[in-house]
Amino acid sequence: MVKSVCTTLEIEIPNNVEISIDGMKVSVSGPLGKLEKDFSHARGITIRKEDRKIVLESYYAKKKQLAVLGSVRSHIKNMIIGVTQSYKYVMKIVYAHFPISVKFIPETREVLIENFLGEKSPRKTWVLPGVNVKIEKDDIILTGIDVEAVGQSAANIRQATKIKGKDPRVFQDGIYVYRKYAGEKLLWKIL
């Protein structure tokens, strides 16, 4: 495979979004808030702003650098979507015999999962800062502008209800993500 001299990727900046670049630190601010991310780990890539575009460049890029270039572009696009529309993950509380009750404590950002498989002590997990939690009947709704924080918070809740030592086809109790939204647009769903 012949290496190209310069590989360039561009990202259009929407009108209601402001982006500032300081070396490899990208700061995106929009109507819903501000996000910052440091891409100094991405070696061999330059990030610059031209008019209403972000330009990502890499010279004599190998396969790994091309993959990193695409990843950096995706991260910046996700930041733009986050500050303009926000992200929403909807989780379903599933139980067969023992009704699970979930409580969110905003002061400590702690989620308590009580009566899981009839256990006496509650299971605890945490939600990352910047993520809002709303509990409605058998749904937990996580919203925020940072897709990584929302996704990690959902993963923390899912992991807290993981059943070990039993057949997962039989014991399906737990809390699972079943819908993902970017603003009002449905990105992914189960059911």
BAFI-3210 file (N, C-alpha, C; in Angstrom, 3 decimals, decimal comma, padded with zeros to 6 digits):
// residues 191
n [1|2|3|4|5|6|7|8|9|10|11|12|13|14|15|16|17|18|19|20|21|22|23|24|25|26|27|28|29|30|31|32|33|34|35|36|37|38|39|40|41|42|43|44|45|46|47|48|49|50|51|52|53|54|55|56|57|58|59|60|61|62|63|64|65|66|67|68|69|70|71|72|73|74|75|76|77|78|79|80|81|82|83|84|85|86|87|88|89|90|91|92|93|94|95|96|97|98|99|100|101|102|103|104|105|106|107|108|109|110|111|112|113|114|115|116|117|118|119|120|121|122|123|124|125|126|127|128|129|130|131|132|133|134|135|136|137|138|139|140|141|142|143|144|145|146|147|148|149|150|151|152|153|154|155|156|157|158|159|160|161|162|163|164|165|166|167|168|169|170|171|172|173|174|175|176|177|178|179|180|181|182|183|184|185|186|187|188|189|190|191]
n.u [000,842|000,587|001,807|000,170|001,168|000,062|-002,622|-005,830|-008,547|-011,724|-013,942|-017,043|-018,042|-020,872|-023,146|-023,969|-021,974|-018,892|-015,450|-012,326|-008,807|-005,981|-002,955|-002,966|-005,318|-008,749|-011,521|-014,933|-017,784|-021,246|-024,838|-025,780|-023,697|-020,199|-017,416|-014,284|-011,362|-008,362|-006,069|-003,423|-002,214|-002,411|-000,215|001,662|-000,334|-001,940|-003,986|-006,052|-007,746|-009,703|-011,411|-014,735|-014,201|-012,714|-009,554|-007,897|-004,754|-002,278|000,956|002,517|001,130|000,681|-001,146|-002,112|-001,986|-003,848|-006,167|-006,248|-006,559|-009,156|-010,541|-010,108|-011,477|-014,102|-014,458|-014,432|-016,675|-018,665|-018,484|-019,416|-022,073|-022,953|-022,889|-024,776|-027,140|-027,310|-027,063|-028,957|-029,557|-031,603|-032,506|-033,686|-035,302|-035,203|-036,830|-037,681|-038,763|-038,157|-038,967|-037,108|-035,831|-034,772|-032,747|-031,635|-029,084|-028,496|-026,550|-024,237|-023,968|-024,679|-025,995|-028,424|-029,262|-031,773|-033,018|-032,198|-032,352|-033,387|-031,564|-030,328|-028,697|-028,140|-026,988|-024,377|-023,482|-021,872|-022,599|-021,232|-019,980|-021,903|-023,848|-027,273|-029,815|-032,856|-035,570|-038,156|-040,805|-040,137|-037,896|-034,695|-033,375|-030,689|-029,040|-026,951|-024,240|-021,820|-020,908|-019,275|-019,269|-021,984|-022,317|-020,439|-021,550|-023,953|-022,841|-021,661|-023,939|-025,129|-023,100|-023,151|-025,330|-024,668|-024,849|-023,178|-021,929|-024,277|-026,576|-026,880|-028,936|-031,113|-031,326|-032,163|-032,374|-031,749|-030,334|-030,632|-029,412|-031,606|-032,315|-030,866|-030,284|-029,568|-030,128|-033,341|-033,222|-033,317|-030,765|-030,131|-031,720|-033,354|-035,826]
n.v [-001,183|002,168|004,972|008,018|011,421|013,529|013,272|014,441|015,452|016,949|018,932|020,371|023,370|024,122|026,990|027,903|027,117|027,418|026,938|026,465|026,100|025,008|024,193|020,845|020,719|020,800|022,863|023,043|024,971|025,537|026,049|024,445|024,067|023,602|021,760|020,152|018,639|016,809|016,019|015,233|012,776|011,743|011,161|012,632|013,995|016,935|019,608|022,119|025,288|026,545|029,149|028,266|025,617|022,619|021,318|018,324|016,881|014,606|013,553|011,325|009,056|006,026|002,910|002,800|005,502|006,606|005,447|006,623|009,269|009,233|008,566|010,808|012,710|011,694|012,000|014,814|015,455|014,213|015,837|018,260|017,551|016,996|019,530|020,891|019,329|017,356|014,189|011,204|008,391|005,621|003,403|000,169|-001,321|-004,591|-007,388|-010,578|-012,033|-010,684|-007,435|-004,754|-001,802|001,474|004,143|007,517|009,513|012,779|014,430|012,889|011,697|009,080|005,868|003,740|000,395|-001,508|-004,548|-006,368|-009,397|-010,275|-009,551|-008,388|-006,159|-003,035|-002,594|-000,520|002,192|004,709|007,835|009,772|013,201|015,863|014,389|013,916|012,355|010,660|008,983|006,975|005,008|001,935|002,772|004,270|007,340|008,781|011,771|014,117|016,288|015,243|012,484|010,380|010,463|010,004|007,461|005,964|006,189|004,783|002,279|001,772|001,466|-000,758|-002,664|-002,889|-004,467|-006,914|-010,413|-013,019|-016,323|-017,652|-018,876|-016,735|-016,840|-017,745|-016,277|-013,248|-010,833|-007,382|-004,164|-002,559|-000,870|000,339|002,210|004,856|008,269|011,179|014,280|014,608|012,584|009,179|006,967|004,302|001,212|-001,347|-003,828]
n.w [000,000|-000,864|000,799|001,491|001,113|002,646|004,818|005,187|007,177|007,549|009,586|009,741|011,362|013,202|013,170|015,739|017,468|019,170|018,779|020,238|019,922|021,556|021,130|021,424|022,739|022,667|022,808|023,065|022,828|023,257|022,930|025,076|026,858|027,798|026,603|027,066|025,730|025,755|023,346|023,327|023,400|020,890|018,673|016,005|014,703|013,602|014,699|013,578|013,093|010,519|009,115|009,252|009,912|011,208|010,852|010,497|010,329|009,063|008,318|006,065|007,052|008,797|009,131|011,809|012,597|010,854|011,841|014,386|013,628|012,523|014,867|016,510|015,000|015,281|018,064|018,317|016,749|018,316|020,581|019,536|018,860|021,451|022,826|021,394|021,145|023,204|025,017|025,611|027,544|027,990|030,466|031,353|034,111|034,996|036,304|037,759|040,044|042,539|043,254|042,114|043,544|042,833|043,838|043,660|044,929|044,993|046,268|046,826|044,402|044,100|043,294|044,505|044,551|045,481|046,998|045,056|043,517|045,916|047,868|051,022|051,652|049,989|046,591|045,425|043,303|041,216|039,609|037,062|037,260|035,813|034,633|034,465|036,381|036,151|037,503|036,491|037,132|035,843|034,494|034,030|033,370|031,851|031,251|029,504|028,359|027,658|025,952|026,719|029,531|030,085|028,936|030,459|032,998|032,619|032,122|034,619|036,244|035,007|035,418|038,174|038,617|037,680|037,393|038,927|038,624|037,980|035,516|032,808|030,963|032,286|034,718|034,318|035,526|036,140|035,183|032,202|029,258|026,859|024,977|023,082|022,635|020,636|021,256|020,086|018,316|017,657|018,267|018,738|019,604|021,566|021,539]
ca.u [000,000|001,359|001,454|-000,041|002,016|-000,714|-004,014|-006,568|-009,970|-012,324|-015,197|-017,752|-018,472|-022,188|-023,174|-024,157|-020,898|-017,571|-014,374|-010,987|-007,767|-004,742|-002,072|-003,778|-006,517|-009,890|-012,598|-016,153|-018,868|-022,474|-025,975|-026,026|-022,563|-018,839|-016,650|-012,867|-010,705|-006,940|-005,668|-001,956|-001,780|-002,484|001,062|001,744|-001,543|-002,088|-005,371|-006,101|-009,047|-009,716|-012,755|-015,721|-013,836|-011,587|-008,756|-007,008|-003,770|-001,209|001,869|003,042|000,423|000,547|-002,485|-002,497|-002,216|-005,112|-007,221|-006,284|-007,100|-010,608|-011,056|-010,102|-012,593|-015,338|-014,555|-014,803|-018,073|-019,490|-018,498|-020,299|-023,443|-023,268|-023,168|-025,927|-028,353|-027,141|-027,253|-029,874|-029,595|-032,736|-032,224|-034,868|-035,118|-035,820|-036,800|-038,650|-039,450|-037,963|-039,026|-035,923|-036,083|-033,560|-032,771|-030,481|-028,769|-027,773|-025,410|-023,061|-024,028|-024,691|-027,207|-028,653|-030,119|-032,239|-033,788|-031,767|-032,377|-033,751|-030,436|-030,678|-027,948|-028,249|-025,789|-024,113|-022,629|-021,804|-022,850|-020,204|-020,457|-022,406|-024,898|-028,522|-030,507|-034,290|-036,111|-039,594|-041,299|-039,093|-036,883|-033,718|-033,010|-029,431|-028,835|-025,768|-023,656|-020,624|-021,346|-018,451|-019,739|-023,298|-022,094|-019,761|-022,514|-024,835|-022,055|-021,513|-025,207|-025,268|-022,103|-023,546|-026,366|-024,203|-025,020|-022,042|-022,107|-025,566|-026,802|-027,509|-030,137|-032,202|-031,394|-032,011|-032,611|-030,699|-030,690|-030,023|-029,673|-032,390|-032,447|-029,877|-030,719|-028,785|-031,240|-034,575|-032,965|-033,038|-029,537|-030,022|-032,755|-033,669|-037,268]
ca.v [000,000|003,397|005,976|009,352|012,405|014,223|012,859|015,549|015,277|018,222|018,916|021,650|023,911|024,756|028,426|028,191|026,463|028,051|025,993|027,044|025,068|025,428|023,047|019,650|020,798|021,315|023,320|023,247|025,552|025,707|026,507|023,621|024,022|023,616|020,531|020,237|017,347|016,894|014,982|015,207|011,390|011,426|011,580|012,751|014,619|018,362|020,090|023,572|025,836|027,409|029,695|027,517|024,201|022,058|020,515|017,345|016,464|013,694|013,361|009,972|008,298|004,578|002,423|003,182|006,951|006,860|005,066|007,656|010,458|009,040|008,591|012,202|013,349|011,239|012,631|016,222|015,459|013,894|017,022|019,239|017,066|017,120|020,910|021,423|018,529|016,521|012,750|010,602|006,929|005,138|002,070|-000,548|-002,160|-005,876|-008,350|-011,654|-012,319|-009,659|-006,102|-003,929|-000,366|002,240|005,508|008,343|010,510|013,806|015,019|012,033|011,161|007,641|005,136|002,587|-000,617|-002,274|-005,784|-007,050|-010,848|-010,486|-009,255|-007,492|-004,897|-002,466|-002,466|000,903|002,607|006,155|008,492|010,794|014,594|016,350|013,490|014,049|011,083|010,758|007,633|006,919|003,625|000,945|003,373|005,228|008,188|009,496|012,793|014,954|016,746|014,444|011,113|009,436|010,448|009,360|006,043|005,332|006,103|003,660|001,057|001,568|000,937|-002,118|-003,523|-003,099|-005,508|-008,112|-011,633|-013,926|-017,684|-018,215|-018,883|-015,465|-017,084|-018,000|-015,136|-012,071|-009,620|-006,375|-002,865|-002,591|000,233|-000,127|003,287|005,937|009,412|012,411|015,219|013,838|011,553|007,853|006,400|002,858|000,720|-002,774|-004,089]
ca.w [000,000|-000,980|001,784|000,944|001,779|003,674|004,972|005,790|007,481|007,927|010,328|009,651|012,649|013,099|013,477|017,159|018,227|019,148|019,074|020,373|019,934|022,201|020,935|021,167|023,573|021,915|023,669|022,275|023,626|022,502|023,720|026,263|027,775|027,267|026,776|026,722|025,607|025,439|022,396|023,264|023,232|019,461|018,083|014,552|014,173|013,900|014,724|013,409|012,743|009,338|008,918|010,035|009,787|011,952|009,925|011,124|009,334|009,423|007,191|005,909|008,092|008,693|009,414|013,160|012,641|010,167|012,783|015,424|012,973|012,484|016,240|016,965|014,300|015,913|019,387|018,145|016,298|019,480|021,436|018,887|019,053|022,877|023,245|020,661|021,323|024,401|024,868|026,575|027,584|028,773|030,982|031,844|035,291|034,679|037,408|037,623|041,301|043,559|042,641|042,363|043,681|042,572|044,373|043,310|045,946|044,228|046,996|046,679|043,040|044,324|042,915|045,374|043,944|046,628|046,819|043,839|043,764|047,308|048,765|052,126|051,559|048,639|045,760|045,208|042,200|041,110|038,333|036,855|037,272|034,535|034,149|035,214|036,538|036,406|037,646|036,225|037,214|035,576|033,620|034,535|032,238|032,063|030,229|029,682|027,099|027,375|025,646|027,470|030,915|030,103|028,660|031,585|034,097|032,295|032,301|036,058|036,754|034,458|036,061|039,572|038,662|036,978|038,188|038,750|039,118|037,591|034,073|032,415|030,162|033,223|035,629|033,468|036,304|036,031|034,606|030,873|028,333|025,722|023,991|023,110|021,849|020,501|021,158|019,913|017,310|018,203|017,687|018,948|020,497|021,690|021,726]
c.u [000,883|000,870|001,224|000,781|001,267|-002,153|-004,729|-008,025|-010,511|-013,644|-015,806|-018,201|-019,843|-022,145|-023,263|-023,090|-019,602|-016,528|-013,072|-009,983|-006,512|-003,795|-002,905|-005,018|-007,617|-011,000|-013,801|-017,223|-020,060|-023,602|-026,211|-024,860|-021,236|-018,154|-015,211|-012,284|-009,270|-006,567|-004,150|-001,406|-001,747|-001,237|000,965|000,523|-001,540|-003,562|-005,316|-007,487|-008,880|-011,148|-013,752|-015,484|-012,722|-010,869|-007,816|-006,060|-002,774|-000,363|002,469|002,441|000,398|-000,869|-002,980|-002,810|-003,515|-006,293|-007,374|-006,888|-008,629|-011,240|-011,139|-011,251|-013,921|-015,542|-015,010|-016,255|-019,023|-019,576|-019,443|-021,760|-023,869|-023,640|-024,331|-027,216|-028,413|-027,466|-028,187|-029,817|-030,769|-032,451|-033,503|-034,484|-035,906|-035,703|-037,898|-039,450|-039,364|-037,981|-037,840|-036,375|-034,746|-033,754|-031,494|-030,307|-027,918|-026,534|-024,127|-022,955|-024,041|-026,037|-027,290|-029,649|-030,513|-033,068|-033,432|-031,581|-032,666|-032,636|-030,851|-029,969|-028,017|-026,910|-025,627|-023,234|-022,702|-022,073|-021,836|-020,791|-020,878|-023,495|-026,114|-029,250|-031,967|-034,829|-037,626|-040,024|-040,163|-038,023|-035,960|-033,247|-031,771|-029,259|-027,596|-025,194|-022,414|-021,036|-020,536|-018,904|-021,086|-023,141|-021,424|-020,685|-023,491|-024,116|-021,854|-022,777|-025,411|-024,343|-022,477|-024,584|-025,958|-024,298|-023,870|-022,400|-023,444|-025,717|-027,520|-028,748|-031,358|-032,413|-031,104|-032,297|-031,441|-031,249|-029,911|-030,362|-030,492|-032,694|-031,369|-030,349|-029,614|-029,816|-032,532|-034,395|-032,589|-031,822|-029,547|-031,139|-032,808|-035,162|-038,044]
c.v [001,242|004,389|007,311|010,345|013,069|013,717|013,946|015,168|016,617|018,009|020,304|022,078|024,561|026,213|028,721|027,555|027,246|027,024|026,752|025,904|025,677|024,239|021,839|019,608|021,484|021,654|023,669|023,819|025,826|026,125|025,707|023,563|024,014|022,296|020,771|018,838|017,571|015,718|014,884|013,784|010,989|011,976|011,666|013,369|016,096|018,733|021,597|023,991|026,760|027,857|028,964|026,013|023,865|021,145|019,630|016,834|015,486|013,449|011,968|009,035|006,810|004,206|002,875|004,674|007,320|006,522|006,118|008,943|010,388|009,091|010,010|012,956|012,968|011,872|014,080|016,339|015,173|015,076|018,077|018,839|017,255|018,531|021,530|020,658|017,778|015,062|012,248|009,089|006,539|003,684|001,466|-001,394|-003,452|-006,798|-009,384|-011,844|-011,179|-008,277|-005,234|-002,481|000,358|003,648|006,227|009,407|011,594|014,372|014,215|011,436|009,632|007,040|003,897|001,653|-001,580|-003,479|-006,506|-008,524|-011,167|-010,208|-008,224|-006,141|-004,360|-002,479|-000,987|001,099|004,127|006,613|009,626|012,202|015,033|015,486|013,649|012,717|011,348|009,333|007,706|005,457|002,626|001,469|004,290|006,017|008,985|010,493|013,605|015,344|015,949|012,987|010,090|009,338|009,744|007,850|005,318|005,201|004,952|002,336|000,747|000,955|-000,500|-003,095|-003,828|-004,206|-006,760|-009,321|-012,577|-015,309|-018,312|-018,085|-017,597|-015,643|-017,299|-016,784|-013,873|-010,777|-008,658|-005,072|-002,749|-001,333|-000,325|000,973|004,327|007,030|010,469|013,493|014,421|012,683|010,238|007,269|004,883|002,408|-000,808|-002,831|-003,786]
c.w [000,000|000,058|001,088|001,760|002,924|003,666|005,745|005,988|007,960|008,653|010,205|011,046|012,463|013,558|014,969|018,054|018,061|019,555|019,172|020,527|020,534|022,154|020,540|022,061|022,771|022,905|022,794|023,195|022,722|023,408|025,008|027,242|027,053|027,581|026,356|026,663|025,163|024,539|022,277|023,112|021,756|018,764|016,566|013,906|014,546|013,793|014,568|012,951|011,543|009,090|009,822|009,898|010,768|010,974|010,733|010,050|009,926|008,176|007,227|006,962|007,768|009,123|010,796|013,246|011,931|011,075|013,876|014,863|012,912|013,863|016,774|016,299|014,948|017,290|019,259|017,659|017,457|020,438|020,855|019,063|020,510|023,288|022,484|020,956|022,647|024,101|025,956|026,426|028,476|029,149|031,557|033,047|035,048|035,894|037,205|038,920|042,303|042,908|043,073|042,525|043,570|043,119|043,954|044,378|045,274|044,934|046,773|045,278|043,067|043,910|043,811|044,704|045,061|046,195|045,517|044,149|045,227|048,287|049,813|052,018|050,131|047,898|045,436|043,988|042,082|039,689|038,215|036,902|035,869|033,943|035,057|035,217|036,875|036,439|037,483|036,176|036,997|034,630|034,409|033,316|032,618|030,927|030,556|028,335|026,713|027,181|026,432|028,919|031,031|029,892|029,814|032,785|033,875|032,498|033,783|036,659|036,278|035,183|037,515|039,697|037,902|037,913|037,869|039,292|038,785|036,081|033,645|031,540|031,049|034,122|034,819|034,211|036,130|035,495|033,307|030,075|027,181|024,704|024,199|022,168|021,770|020,241|021,116|018,932|017,989|017,491|017,683|019,869|020,494|021,963|020,493]
res [m|v|k|s|v|c|t|t|l|e|i|e|i|p|n|n|v|e|i|s|i|d|g|m|k|v|s|v|s|g|p|l|g|k|l|e|k|d|f|s|h|a|r|g|i|t|i|r|k|e|d|r|k|i|v|l|e|s|y|y|a|k|k|k|q|l|a|v|l|g|s|v|r|s|h|i|k|n|m|i|i|g|v|t|q|s|y|k|y|v|m|k|i|v|y|a|h|f|p|i|s|v|k|f|i|p|e|t|r|e|v|l|i|e|n|f|l|g|e|k|s|p|r|k|t|w|v|l|p|g|v|n|v|k|i|e|k|d|d|i|i|l|t|g|i|d|v|e|a|v|g|q|s|a|a|n|i|r|q|a|t|k|i|k|g|k|d|p|r|v|f|q|d|g|i|y|v|y|r|k|y|a|g|e|k|l|l|w|k|i|l]
***
